[in-house]
Amino acid sequence: MEEKLPGTSSLNDLSDIRRIMERSSRFVSLSGLSGVAAGICAIGGAWVANRYFSNYYGAYNSRGFTTGDDFSQLKLKLMLLGAVVFLLAFASSYYLTWRKARKAGLPVWDHTSKRLAWNMLVPLMAGGAFIIGMLRYDVWIFVAPACLMFYGLALVNASKYTLSDIRYLGYCEIVLGTVNMLYPGYGLWFWAAGFGVLHIIYGVIMWNKYERNN
Amino acid sequence: MKNPITGLNKIFDNRIRLGVMSVLMVNEEISFNDLKQLLEVTDGNLATHLVNLEENGFIKVHKGFIGRKTNTTYSITRQGEKAFSDHISALENMIKGVK
């Protein structure tokens, strides 16, 4: 009863091999919606930070001076805000990716996601150390470009371990960070563009490409 | 004309063995449990095929421990890599022959 078209079974074998290689070496459950959620958190955070700044400069304009106290308070508030935004973005992205993985019946925390996390963490930790180093010398203006550049590098590095499209998001972040170096006073705007707008655009594109039809 | 089937390796006829080799081509090292999860097979079934691949010199077994639990990992050998690449080329040639 071997009436199969010759070659179909080799074709099936090849597509099986491809599928298994792909699935075993890359974390494919990363959801586009995660990008959108992270982007919204970032824009919300940038908006709040902008209010902090206008309060601070508002006080300067009305009183004619600001105290060192005001400044250290502003610093503290910004750091707290950063931590909250990061946690919110991380939690919402994690949830959406977990949901996608569950729908596909795939584990979230397996060797592919561990490898992805590690390869993202290394450049991010390096960036974090670099930024803390700058802050010790009160170099504030390069915080945003450094964030963007190191995050971009982390994404380019991570693209080998997840959907490869994320590489282009990484390139965009690096370019944005570089441009920000030329206009260091507008860090918050670049930050909002890189972490907010780009994430949302990327997320929508990815969702459209991989998830919409499933 | 050369028989297109000659390049095919009999050992890779089996889907599970084919799957194990595919995973090991792109992962330096992988644990028994990760393999089991990826290929969706039972312990016994997977173990049999792994022994077969090891006996043919296509994979290497490393036995280790995580705490007290055994952690067995597998990696591909040079010979295994060569055999698998040849097998894939043979499959590709067959498809080209049909077209």
Interface residues (C-beta under 8 A of the other chain):
Chain A: L5 P6 G7 S10 L11 D13 L14 D16 I17 I20 M21 R23 S24 S25 P107 D110 H111
Chain B: R15 L18 G19 S22 V23 M25 V26 N27 I30 S31 D34 Q37 L38 L39 I88 L91 E92 M94 I95 G97 V98 K99
